[in-house]
Amino acid sequence: MVNATAPAQGWTPLMAAVANHQADAVRALLKMQADPMMQDSSARSALAHATRPYGSQACAALIKEAIQGHTAATVQTLECA
């Protein structure tokens, strides 16, 4: 359920936490395997929300770190295959 989307906007809990500048919630959701690459109904990711003018630099940093880790894990999996 950590990656469930809201029907209207398609926001995930991670996107909602980012929009509300809740860095602790963002950190907790990422630890629970929230997918930082998911997009809402407007094709915006959690990082896109975090880097908007109203966004949170702390949340953006957490999302960027998660994406880098996600990318590294994917590359490592491909190398092992």
PDB file with one MODEL, atoms N, CA, C and O in Angstrom:
MODEL        1
ATOM      1  N   MET A   1       0.804  -1.200   0.000  1.00  0.00           N
ATOM      2  CA  MET A   1       0.000   0.000   0.000  1.00  0.00           C
ATOM      3  C   MET A   1       0.849   1.267   0.000  1.00  0.00           C
ATOM      4  O   MET A   1       0.326   2.366  -0.181  1.00  0.00           O
ATOM      5  N   VAL A   2       2.141   1.118   0.200  1.00  0.00           N
ATOM      6  CA  VAL A   2       3.008   2.294   0.250  1.00  0.00           C
ATOM      7  C   VAL A   2       3.067   3.005  -1.106  1.00  0.00           C
ATOM      8  O   VAL A   2       3.400   4.189  -1.172  1.00  0.00           O
ATOM      9  N   ASN A   3       2.748   2.288  -2.180  1.00  0.00           N
ATOM     10  CA  ASN A   3       2.756   2.888  -3.518  1.00  0.00           C
ATOM     11  C   ASN A   3       1.345   3.071  -4.086  1.00  0.00           C
ATOM     12  O   ASN A   3       1.184   3.291  -5.287  1.00  0.00           O
ATOM     13  N   ALA A   4       0.327   2.979  -3.229  1.00  0.00           N
ATOM     14  CA  ALA A   4      -1.050   3.191  -3.685  1.00  0.00           C
ATOM     15  C   ALA A   4      -1.202   4.624  -4.176  1.00  0.00           C
ATOM     16  O   ALA A   4      -0.527   5.533  -3.694  1.00  0.00           O
ATOM     17  N   THR A   5      -2.090   4.812  -5.132  1.00  0.00           N
ATOM     18  CA  THR A   5      -2.314   6.159  -5.663  1.00  0.00           C
ATOM     19  C   THR A   5      -3.727   6.630  -5.373  1.00  0.00           C
ATOM     20  O   THR A   5      -4.674   5.844  -5.348  1.00  0.00           O
ATOM     21  N   ALA A   6      -3.846   7.922  -5.156  1.00  0.00           N
ATOM     22  CA  ALA A   6      -5.158   8.543  -4.946  1.00  0.00           C
ATOM     23  C   ALA A   6      -5.867   8.633  -6.291  1.00  0.00           C
ATOM     24  O   ALA A   6      -5.237   8.969  -7.293  1.00  0.00           O
ATOM     25  N   PRO A   7      -7.159   8.342  -6.335  1.00  0.00           N
ATOM     26  CA  PRO A   7      -7.881   8.320  -7.616  1.00  0.00           C
ATOM     27  C   PRO A   7      -7.838   9.627  -8.397  1.00  0.00           C
ATOM     28  O   PRO A   7      -7.646   9.603  -9.613  1.00  0.00           O
ATOM     29  N   ALA A   8      -8.008  10.750  -7.743  1.00  0.00           N
ATOM     30  CA  ALA A   8      -8.133  12.023  -8.469  1.00  0.00           C
ATOM     31  C   ALA A   8      -6.830  12.470  -9.111  1.00  0.00           C
ATOM     32  O   ALA A   8      -6.776  12.668 -10.324  1.00  0.00           O
ATOM     33  N   GLN A   9      -5.778  12.630  -8.312  1.00  0.00           N
ATOM     34  CA  GLN A   9      -4.524  13.174  -8.821  1.00  0.00           C
ATOM     35  C   GLN A   9      -3.476  12.108  -9.097  1.00  0.00           C
ATOM     36  O   GLN A   9      -2.475  12.371  -9.763  1.00  0.00           O
ATOM     37  N   GLY A  10      -3.705  10.915  -8.588  1.00  0.00           N
ATOM     38  CA  GLY A  10      -2.732   9.860  -8.769  1.00  0.00           C
ATOM     39  C   GLY A  10      -1.522   9.995  -7.861  1.00  0.00           C
ATOM     40  O   GLY A  10      -0.478   9.396  -8.118  1.00  0.00           O
ATOM     41  N   TRP A  11      -1.658  10.780  -6.800  1.00  0.00           N
ATOM     42  CA  TRP A  11      -0.541  10.966  -5.874  1.00  0.00           C
ATOM     43  C   TRP A  11      -0.343   9.733  -5.015  1.00  0.00           C
ATOM     44  O   TRP A  11      -1.304   9.079  -4.610  1.00  0.00           O
ATOM     45  N   THR A  12       0.913   9.426  -4.745  1.00  0.00           N
ATOM     46  CA  THR A  12       1.270   8.383  -3.800  1.00  0.00           C
ATOM     47  C   THR A  12       1.459   9.026  -2.426  1.00  0.00           C
ATOM     48  O   THR A  12       1.559  10.249  -2.331  1.00  0.00           O
ATOM     49  N   PRO A  13       1.510   8.221  -1.359  1.00  0.00           N
ATOM     50  CA  PRO A  13       1.814   8.787  -0.048  1.00  0.00           C
ATOM     51  C   PRO A  13       3.139   9.562  -0.054  1.00  0.00           C
ATOM     52  O   PRO A  13       3.270  10.571   0.639  1.00  0.00           O
ATOM     53  N   LEU A  14       4.118   9.093  -0.834  1.00  0.00           N
ATOM     54  CA  LEU A  14       5.402   9.779  -0.918  1.00  0.00           C
ATOM     55  C   LEU A  14       5.232  11.181  -1.497  1.00  0.00           C
ATOM     56  O   LEU A  14       5.826  12.134  -0.993  1.00  0.00           O
ATOM     57  N   MET A  15       4.441  11.311  -2.530  1.00  0.00           N
ATOM     58  CA  MET A  15       4.194  12.623  -3.139  1.00  0.00           C
ATOM     59  C   MET A  15       3.493  13.555  -2.159  1.00  0.00           C
ATOM     60  O   MET A  15       3.822  14.739  -2.078  1.00  0.00           O
ATOM     61  N   ALA A  16       2.531  13.023  -1.417  1.00  0.00           N
ATOM     62  CA  ALA A  16       1.816  13.829  -0.430  1.00  0.00           C
ATOM     63  C   ALA A  16       2.763  14.306   0.669  1.00  0.00           C
ATOM     64  O   ALA A  16       2.688  15.455   1.102  1.00  0.00           O
ATOM     65  N   ALA A  17       3.648  13.425   1.114  1.00  0.00           N
ATOM     66  CA  ALA A  17       4.621  13.809   2.143  1.00  0.00           C
ATOM     67  C   ALA A  17       5.555  14.891   1.623  1.00  0.00           C
ATOM     68  O   ALA A  17       5.878  15.835   2.344  1.00  0.00           O
ATOM     69  N   VAL A  18       5.990  14.759   0.372  1.00  0.00           N
ATOM     70  CA  VAL A  18       6.863  15.765  -0.239  1.00  0.00           C
ATOM     71  C   VAL A  18       6.135  17.105  -0.342  1.00  0.00           C
ATOM     72  O   VAL A  18       6.692  18.147   0.002  1.00  0.00           O
ATOM     73  N   ALA A  19       4.899  17.074  -0.811  1.00  0.00           N
ATOM     74  CA  ALA A  19       4.132  18.310  -0.982  1.00  0.00           C
ATOM     75  C   ALA A  19       3.897  19.022   0.340  1.00  0.00           C
ATOM     76  O   ALA A  19       3.733  20.242   0.374  1.00  0.00           O
ATOM     77  N   ASN A  20       3.882  18.259   1.433  1.00  0.00           N
ATOM     78  CA  ASN A  20       3.660  18.839   2.757  1.00  0.00           C
ATOM     79  C   ASN A  20       4.953  19.047   3.529  1.00  0.00           C
ATOM     80  O   ASN A  20       4.927  19.305   4.733  1.00  0.00           O
ATOM     81  N   HIS A  21       6.077  18.937   2.842  1.00  0.00           N
ATOM     82  CA  HIS A  21       7.401  19.196   3.428  1.00  0.00           C
ATOM     83  C   HIS A  21       7.666  18.329   4.657  1.00  0.00           C
ATOM     84  O   HIS A  21       8.249  18.795   5.636  1.00  0.00           O
ATOM     85  N   GLN A  22       7.245  17.090   4.605  1.00  0.00           N
ATOM     86  CA  GLN A  22       7.393  16.161   5.726  1.00  0.00           C
ATOM     87  C   GLN A  22       8.594  15.243   5.487  1.00  0.00           C
ATOM     88  O   GLN A  22       8.427  14.088   5.095  1.00  0.00           O
ATOM     89  N   ALA A  23       9.787  15.751   5.720  1.00  0.00           N
ATOM     90  CA  ALA A  23      11.011  14.994   5.441  1.00  0.00           C
ATOM     91  C   ALA A  23      11.067  13.687   6.230  1.00  0.00           C
ATOM     92  O   ALA A  23      11.526  12.674   5.701  1.00  0.00           O
ATOM     93  N   ASP A  24      10.611  13.689   7.482  1.00  0.00           N
ATOM     94  CA  ASP A  24      10.622  12.453   8.271  1.00  0.00           C
ATOM     95  C   ASP A  24       9.697  11.407   7.656  1.00  0.00           C
ATOM     96  O   ASP A  24      10.031  10.223   7.623  1.00  0.00           O
ATOM     97  N   ALA A  25       8.537  11.842   7.170  1.00  0.00           N
ATOM     98  CA  ALA A  25       7.611  10.921   6.515  1.00  0.00           C
ATOM     99  C   ALA A  25       8.204  10.416   5.196  1.00  0.00           C
ATOM    100  O   ALA A  25       8.055   9.241   4.864  1.00  0.00           O
ATOM    101  N   VAL A  26       8.868  11.289   4.450  1.00  0.00           N
ATOM    102  CA  VAL A  26       9.521  10.879   3.202  1.00  0.00           C
ATOM    103  C   VAL A  26      10.561   9.810   3.498  1.00  0.00           C
ATOM    104  O   VAL A  26      10.618   8.789   2.813  1.00  0.00           O
ATOM    105  N   ARG A  27      11.380  10.038   4.510  1.00  0.00           N
ATOM    106  CA  ARG A  27      12.411   9.083   4.904  1.00  0.00           C
ATOM    107  C   ARG A  27      11.775   7.733   5.275  1.00  0.00           C
ATOM    108  O   ARG A  27      12.242   6.681   4.838  1.00  0.00           O
ATOM    109  N   ALA A  28      10.726   7.773   6.070  1.00  0.00           N
ATOM    110  CA  ALA A  28      10.053   6.543   6.500  1.00  0.00           C
ATOM    111  C   ALA A  28       9.435   5.805   5.314  1.00  0.00           C
ATOM    112  O   ALA A  28       9.548   4.583   5.222  1.00  0.00           O
ATOM    113  N   LEU A  29       8.790   6.526   4.415  1.00  0.00           N
ATOM    114  CA  LEU A  29       8.176   5.892   3.243  1.00  0.00           C
ATOM    115  C   LEU A  29       9.228   5.263   2.340  1.00  0.00           C
ATOM    116  O   LEU A  29       9.018   4.174   1.806  1.00  0.00           O
ATOM    117  N   LEU A  30      10.353   5.937   2.170  1.00  0.00           N
ATOM    118  CA  LEU A  30      11.424   5.364   1.345  1.00  0.00           C
ATOM    119  C   LEU A  30      11.984   4.096   1.985  1.00  0.00           C
ATOM    120  O   LEU A  30      12.314   3.140   1.282  1.00  0.00           O
ATOM    121  N   LYS A  31      12.093   4.084   3.312  1.00  0.00           N
ATOM    122  CA  LYS A  31      12.544   2.874   4.004  1.00  0.00           C
ATOM    123  C   LYS A  31      11.552   1.736   3.831  1.00  0.00           C
ATOM    124  O   LYS A  31      11.930   0.564   3.871  1.00  0.00           O
ATOM    125  N   MET A  32      10.283   2.080   3.638  1.00  0.00           N
ATOM    126  CA  MET A  32       9.236   1.081   3.431  1.00  0.00           C
ATOM    127  C   MET A  32       9.113   0.696   1.950  1.00  0.00           C
ATOM    128  O   MET A  32       8.144   0.053   1.548  1.00  0.00           O
ATOM    129  N   GLN A  33      10.101   1.095   1.150  1.00  0.00           N
ATOM    130  CA  GLN A  33      10.169   0.771  -0.272  1.00  0.00           C
ATOM    131  C   GLN A  33       9.201   1.564  -1.157  1.00  0.00           C
ATOM    132  O   GLN A  33       8.773   1.071  -2.201  1.00  0.00           O
ATOM    133  N   ALA A  34       8.856   2.777  -0.750  1.00  0.00           N
ATOM    134  CA  ALA A  34       8.077   3.639  -1.637  1.00  0.00           C
ATOM    135  C   ALA A  34       8.894   3.874  -2.906  1.00  0.00           C
ATOM    136  O   ALA A  34      10.105   4.086  -2.843  1.00  0.00           O
ATOM    137  N   ASP A  35       8.235   3.837  -4.036  1.00  0.00           N
ATOM    138  CA  ASP A  35       8.910   3.977  -5.327  1.00  0.00           C
ATOM    139  C   ASP A  35       9.031   5.453  -5.701  1.00  0.00           C
ATOM    140  O   ASP A  35       8.028   6.086  -6.030  1.00  0.00           O
ATOM    141  N   PRO A  36      10.250   6.013  -5.657  1.00  0.00           N
ATOM    142  CA  PRO A  36      10.421   7.429  -5.978  1.00  0.00           C
ATOM    143  C   PRO A  36      10.260   7.744  -7.464  1.00  0.00           C
ATOM    144  O   PRO A  36      10.225   8.910  -7.855  1.00  0.00           O
ATOM    145  N   MET A  37      10.161   6.705  -8.288  1.00  0.00           N
ATOM    146  CA  MET A  37      10.057   6.907  -9.731  1.00  0.00           C
ATOM    147  C   MET A  37       8.607   6.961 -10.228  1.00  0.00           C
ATOM    148  O   MET A  37       8.364   7.302 -11.386  1.00  0.00           O
ATOM    149  N   MET A  38       7.646   6.628  -9.362  1.00  0.00           N
ATOM    150  CA  MET A  38       6.239   6.644  -9.790  1.00  0.00           C
ATOM    151  C   MET A  38       5.830   8.069 -10.172  1.00  0.00           C
ATOM    152  O   MET A  38       6.365   9.049  -9.656  1.00  0.00           O
ATOM    153  N   GLN A  39       4.867   8.150 -11.089  1.00  0.00           N
ATOM    154  CA  GLN A  39       4.383   9.446 -11.557  1.00  0.00           C
ATOM    155  C   GLN A  39       2.902   9.597 -11.261  1.00  0.00           C
ATOM    156  O   GLN A  39       2.153   8.620 -11.246  1.00  0.00           O
ATOM    157  N   ASP A  40       2.488  10.842 -11.026  1.00  0.00           N
ATOM    158  CA  ASP A  40       1.074  11.120 -10.794  1.00  0.00           C
ATOM    159  C   ASP A  40       0.349  11.261 -12.136  1.00  0.00           C
ATOM    160  O   ASP A  40       0.930  11.018 -13.193  1.00  0.00           O
ATOM    161  N   SER A  41      -0.910  11.650 -12.080  1.00  0.00           N
ATOM    162  CA  SER A  41      -1.698  11.759 -13.311  1.00  0.00           C
ATOM    163  C   SER A  41      -1.214  12.869 -14.240  1.00  0.00           C
ATOM    164  O   SER A  41      -1.618  12.932 -15.402  1.00  0.00           O
ATOM    165  N   SER A  42      -0.351  13.742 -13.730  1.00  0.00           N
ATOM    166  CA  SER A  42       0.248  14.804 -14.562  1.00  0.00           C
ATOM    167  C   SER A  42       1.670  14.454 -14.971  1.00  0.00           C
ATOM    168  O   SER A  42       2.411  15.309 -15.456  1.00  0.00           O
ATOM    169  N   ALA A  43       2.049  13.199 -14.776  1.00  0.00           N
ATOM    170  CA  ALA A  43       3.381  12.681 -15.127  1.00  0.00           C
ATOM    171  C   ALA A  43       4.496  13.322 -14.315  1.00  0.00           C
ATOM    172  O   ALA A  43       5.618  13.461 -14.803  1.00  0.00           O
ATOM    173  N   ARG A  44       4.194  13.720 -13.062  1.00  0.00           N
ATOM    174  CA  ARG A  44       5.215  14.276 -12.166  1.00  0.00           C
ATOM    175  C   ARG A  44       5.585  13.237 -11.116  1.00  0.00           C
ATOM    176  O   ARG A  44       4.720  12.569 -10.550  1.00  0.00           O
ATOM    177  N   SER A  45       6.859  13.116 -10.872  1.00  0.00           N
ATOM    178  CA  SER A  45       7.348  12.206  -9.834  1.00  0.00           C
ATOM    179  C   SER A  45       7.447  12.951  -8.503  1.00  0.00           C
ATOM    180  O   SER A  45       7.239  14.162  -8.440  1.00  0.00           O
ATOM    181  N   ALA A  46       7.764  12.213  -7.451  1.00  0.00           N
ATOM    182  CA  ALA A  46       7.967  12.843  -6.145  1.00  0.00           C
ATOM    183  C   ALA A  46       9.105  13.871  -6.229  1.00  0.00           C
ATOM    184  O   ALA A  46       9.031  14.932  -5.610  1.00  0.00           O
ATOM    185  N   LEU A  47      10.150  13.555  -6.994  1.00  0.00           N
ATOM    186  CA  LEU A  47      11.258  14.498  -7.152  1.00  0.00           C
ATOM    187  C   LEU A  47      10.789  15.773  -7.853  1.00  0.00           C
ATOM    188  O   LEU A  47      11.200  16.873  -7.483  1.00  0.00           O
ATOM    189  N   ALA A  48       9.942  15.628  -8.848  1.00  0.00           N
ATOM    190  CA  ALA A  48       9.411  16.819  -9.540  1.00  0.00           C
ATOM    191  C   ALA A  48       8.644  17.705  -8.567  1.00  0.00           C
ATOM    192  O   ALA A  48       8.753  18.930  -8.617  1.00  0.00           O
ATOM    193  N   HIS A  49       7.870  17.087  -7.686  1.00  0.00           N
ATOM    194  CA  HIS A  49       7.136  17.874  -6.680  1.00  0.00           C
ATOM    195  C   HIS A  49       8.108  18.543  -5.712  1.00  0.00           C
ATOM    196  O   HIS A  49       7.906  19.693  -5.323  1.00  0.00           O
ATOM    197  N   ALA A  50       9.151  17.832  -5.327  1.00  0.00           N
ATOM    198  CA  ALA A  50      10.110  18.363  -4.349  1.00  0.00           C
ATOM    199  C   ALA A  50      10.938  19.513  -4.902  1.00  0.00           C
ATOM    200  O   ALA A  50      11.367  20.384  -4.146  1.00  0.00           O
ATOM    201  N   THR A  51      11.164  19.526  -6.198  1.00  0.00           N
ATOM    202  CA  THR A  51      12.021  20.558  -6.790  1.00  0.00           C
ATOM    203  C   THR A  51      11.229  21.722  -7.387  1.00  0.00           C
ATOM    204  O   THR A  51      11.813  22.615  -8.003  1.00  0.00           O
ATOM    205  N   ARG A  52       9.925  21.719  -7.213  1.00  0.00           N
ATOM    206  CA  ARG A  52       9.111  22.861  -7.658  1.00  0.00           C
ATOM    207  C   ARG A  52       9.392  24.048  -6.740  1.00  0.00           C
ATOM    208  O   ARG A  52       9.968  23.866  -5.667  1.00  0.00           O
ATOM    209  N   PRO A  53       9.004  25.243  -7.132  1.00  0.00           N
ATOM    210  CA  PRO A  53       9.283  26.426  -6.306  1.00  0.00           C
ATOM    211  C   PRO A  53       8.796  26.304  -4.857  1.00  0.00           C
ATOM    212  O   PRO A  53       9.426  26.847  -3.949  1.00  0.00           O
ATOM    213  N   TYR A  54       7.702  25.613  -4.636  1.00  0.00           N
ATOM    214  CA  TYR A  54       7.176  25.460  -3.281  1.00  0.00           C
ATOM    215  C   TYR A  54       7.759  24.235  -2.579  1.00  0.00           C
ATOM    216  O   TYR A  54       7.390  23.937  -1.443  1.00  0.00           O
ATOM    217  N   GLY A  55       8.659  23.534  -3.242  1.00  0.00           N
ATOM    218  CA  GLY A  55       9.183  22.274  -2.741  1.00  0.00           C
ATOM    219  C   GLY A  55      10.128  22.398  -1.560  1.00  0.00           C
ATOM    220  O   GLY A  55      10.457  23.493  -1.101  1.00  0.00           O
ATOM    221  N   SER A  56      10.546  21.249  -1.092  1.00  0.00           N
ATOM    222  CA  SER A  56      11.434  21.151   0.066  1.00  0.00           C
ATOM    223  C   SER A  56      12.789  20.614  -0.363  1.00  0.00           C
ATOM    224  O   SER A  56      12.880  19.541  -0.961  1.00  0.00           O
ATOM    225  N   GLN A  57      13.845  21.366  -0.055  1.00  0.00           N
ATOM    226  CA  GLN A  57      15.190  20.905  -0.404  1.00  0.00           C
ATOM    227  C   GLN A  57      15.548  19.632   0.340  1.00  0.00           C
ATOM    228  O   GLN A  57      16.221  18.762  -0.213  1.00  0.00           O
ATOM    229  N   ALA A  58      15.106  19.509   1.589  1.00  0.00           N
ATOM    230  CA  ALA A  58      15.389  18.306   2.374  1.00  0.00           C
ATOM    231  C   ALA A  58      14.721  17.093   1.739  1.00  0.00           C
ATOM    232  O   ALA A  58      15.329  16.027   1.635  1.00  0.00           O
ATOM    233  N   CYS A  59      13.473  17.255   1.315  1.00  0.00           N
ATOM    234  CA  CYS A  59      12.764  16.152   0.661  1.00  0.00           C
ATOM    235  C   CYS A  59      13.411  15.822  -0.681  1.00  0.00           C
ATOM    236  O   CYS A  59      13.549  14.650  -1.032  1.00  0.00           O
ATOM    237  N   ALA A  60      13.804  16.834  -1.420  1.00  0.00           N
ATOM    238  CA  ALA A  60      14.452  16.614  -2.717  1.00  0.00           C
ATOM    239  C   ALA A  60      15.744  15.818  -2.535  1.00  0.00           C
ATOM    240  O   ALA A  60      16.031  14.913  -3.319  1.00  0.00           O
ATOM    241  N   ALA A  61      16.516  16.148  -1.514  1.00  0.00           N
ATOM    242  CA  ALA A  61      17.768  15.435  -1.258  1.00  0.00           C
ATOM    243  C   ALA A  61      17.505  13.971  -0.925  1.00  0.00           C
ATOM    244  O   ALA A  61      18.233  13.092  -1.388  1.00  0.00           O
ATOM    245  N   LEU A  62      16.481  13.700  -0.135  1.00  0.00           N
ATOM    246  CA  LEU A  62      16.141  12.315   0.207  1.00  0.00           C
ATOM    247  C   LEU A  62      15.699  11.532  -1.022  1.00  0.00           C
ATOM    248  O   LEU A  62      16.088  10.378  -1.204  1.00  0.00           O
ATOM    249  N   ILE A  63      14.888  12.161  -1.860  1.00  0.00           N
ATOM    250  CA  ILE A  63      14.411  11.503  -3.079  1.00  0.00           C
ATOM    251  C   ILE A  63      15.584  11.231  -4.026  1.00  0.00           C
ATOM    252  O   ILE A  63      15.689  10.139  -4.583  1.00  0.00           O
ATOM    253  N   LYS A  64      16.454  12.210  -4.208  1.00  0.00           N
ATOM    254  CA  LYS A  64      17.619  12.021  -5.088  1.00  0.00           C
ATOM    255  C   LYS A  64      18.488  10.877  -4.600  1.00  0.00           C
ATOM    256  O   LYS A  64      18.955  10.066  -5.400  1.00  0.00           O
ATOM    257  N   GLU A  65      18.706  10.805  -3.300  1.00  0.00           N
ATOM    258  CA  GLU A  65      19.503   9.724  -2.723  1.00  0.00           C
ATOM    259  C   GLU A  65      18.837   8.368  -2.982  1.00  0.00           C
ATOM    260  O   GLU A  65      19.514   7.395  -3.313  1.00  0.00           O
ATOM    261  N   ALA A  66      17.533   8.310  -2.832  1.00  0.00           N
ATOM    262  CA  ALA A  66      16.803   7.066  -3.069  1.00  0.00           C
ATOM    263  C   ALA A  66      16.878   6.659  -4.538  1.00  0.00           C
ATOM    264  O   ALA A  66      17.042   5.480  -4.850  1.00  0.00           O
ATOM    265  N   ILE A  67      16.759   7.627  -5.436  1.00  0.00           N
ATOM    266  CA  ILE A  67      16.832   7.326  -6.873  1.00  0.00           C
ATOM    267  C   ILE A  67      18.222   6.820  -7.232  1.00  0.00           C
ATOM    268  O   ILE A  67      18.354   5.872  -8.006  1.00  0.00           O
ATOM    269  N   GLN A  68      19.257   7.441  -6.678  1.00  0.00           N
ATOM    270  CA  GLN A  68      20.622   6.985  -6.952  1.00  0.00           C
ATOM    271  C   GLN A  68      20.815   5.567  -6.437  1.00  0.00           C
ATOM    272  O   GLN A  68      21.443   4.747  -7.108  1.00  0.00           O
ATOM    273  N   GLY A  69      20.287   5.268  -5.259  1.00  0.00           N
ATOM    274  CA  GLY A  69      20.375   3.923  -4.709  1.00  0.00           C
ATOM    275  C   GLY A  69      19.594   2.934  -5.540  1.00  0.00           C
ATOM    276  O   GLY A  69      20.041   1.807  -5.754  1.00  0.00           O
ATOM    277  N   HIS A  70      18.421   3.349  -6.013  1.00  0.00           N
ATOM    278  CA  HIS A  70      17.584   2.503  -6.863  1.00  0.00           C
ATOM    279  C   HIS A  70      18.304   2.193  -8.169  1.00  0.00           C
ATOM    280  O   HIS A  70      18.303   1.053  -8.633  1.00  0.00           O
ATOM    281  N   THR A  71      18.915   3.212  -8.752  1.00  0.00           N
ATOM    282  CA  THR A  71      19.648   3.037 -10.006  1.00  0.00           C
ATOM    283  C   THR A  71      20.856   2.132  -9.795  1.00  0.00           C
ATOM    284  O   THR A  71      21.119   1.259 -10.621  1.00  0.00           O
ATOM    285  N   ALA A  72      21.595   2.325  -8.703  1.00  0.00           N
ATOM    286  CA  ALA A  72      22.759   1.499  -8.418  1.00  0.00           C
ATOM    287  C   ALA A  72      22.354   0.051  -8.204  1.00  0.00           C
ATOM    288  O   ALA A  72      23.036  -0.858  -8.678  1.00  0.00           O
ATOM    289  N   ALA A  73      21.251  -0.179  -7.496  1.00  0.00           N
ATOM    290  CA  ALA A  73      20.782  -1.544  -7.249  1.00  0.00           C
ATOM    291  C   ALA A  73      20.377  -2.212  -8.560  1.00  0.00           C
ATOM    292  O   ALA A  73      20.633  -3.400  -8.757  1.00  0.00           O
ATOM    293  N   THR A  74      19.747  -1.454  -9.454  1.00  0.00           N
ATOM    294  CA  THR A  74      19.343  -2.003 -10.752  1.00  0.00           C
ATOM    295  C   THR A  74      20.580  -2.362 -11.573  1.00  0.00           C
ATOM    296  O   THR A  74      20.622  -3.430 -12.183  1.00  0.00           O
ATOM    297  N   VAL A  75      21.571  -1.500 -11.597  1.00  0.00           N
ATOM    298  CA  VAL A  75      22.811  -1.776 -12.342  1.00  0.00           C
ATOM    299  C   VAL A  75      23.496  -3.002 -11.764  1.00  0.00           C
ATOM    300  O   VAL A  75      23.966  -3.861 -12.509  1.00  0.00           O
ATOM    301  N   GLN A  76      23.556  -3.090 -10.432  1.00  0.00           N
ATOM    302  CA  GLN A  76      24.209  -4.234  -9.787  1.00  0.00           C
ATOM    303  C   GLN A  76      23.463  -5.521 -10.133  1.00  0.00           C
ATOM    304  O   GLN A  76      24.097  -6.546 -10.383  1.00  0.00           O
ATOM    305  N   THR A  77      22.138  -5.489 -10.153  1.00  0.00           N
ATOM    306  CA  THR A  77      21.353  -6.669 -10.499  1.00  0.00           C
ATOM    307  C   THR A  77      21.638  -7.081 -11.939  1.00  0.00           C
ATOM    308  O   THR A  77      21.786  -8.268 -12.230  1.00  0.00           O
ATOM    309  N   LEU A  78      21.715  -6.114 -12.829  1.00  0.00           N
ATOM    310  CA  LEU A  78      22.001  -6.420 -14.233  1.00  0.00           C
ATOM    311  C   LEU A  78      23.397  -7.012 -14.394  1.00  0.00           C
ATOM    312  O   LEU A  78      23.597  -7.911 -15.211  1.00  0.00           O
ATOM    313  N   GLU A  79      24.358  -6.518 -13.626  1.00  0.00           N
ATOM    314  CA  GLU A  79      25.723  -7.036 -13.713  1.00  0.00           C
ATOM    315  C   GLU A  79      25.811  -8.460 -13.209  1.00  0.00           C
ATOM    316  O   GLU A  79      26.642  -9.235 -13.683  1.00  0.00           O
ATOM    317  N   CYS A  80      24.966  -8.817 -12.255  1.00  0.00           N
ATOM    318  CA  CYS A  80      24.990 -10.155 -11.673  1.00  0.00           C
ATOM    319  C   CYS A  80      24.221 -11.156 -12.532  1.00  0.00           C
ATOM    320  O   CYS A  80      24.401 -12.364 -12.375  1.00  0.00           O
ATOM    321  N   ALA A  81      23.391 -10.688 -13.411  1.00  0.00           N
ATOM    322  CA  ALA A  81      22.534 -11.595 -14.199  1.00  0.00           C
ATOM    323  C   ALA A  81      23.316 -12.304 -15.268  1.00  0.00           C
ATOM    324  O   ALA A  81      22.752 -13.101 -16.019  1.00  0.00           O
TER     325      ALA A  81
ENDMDL
END
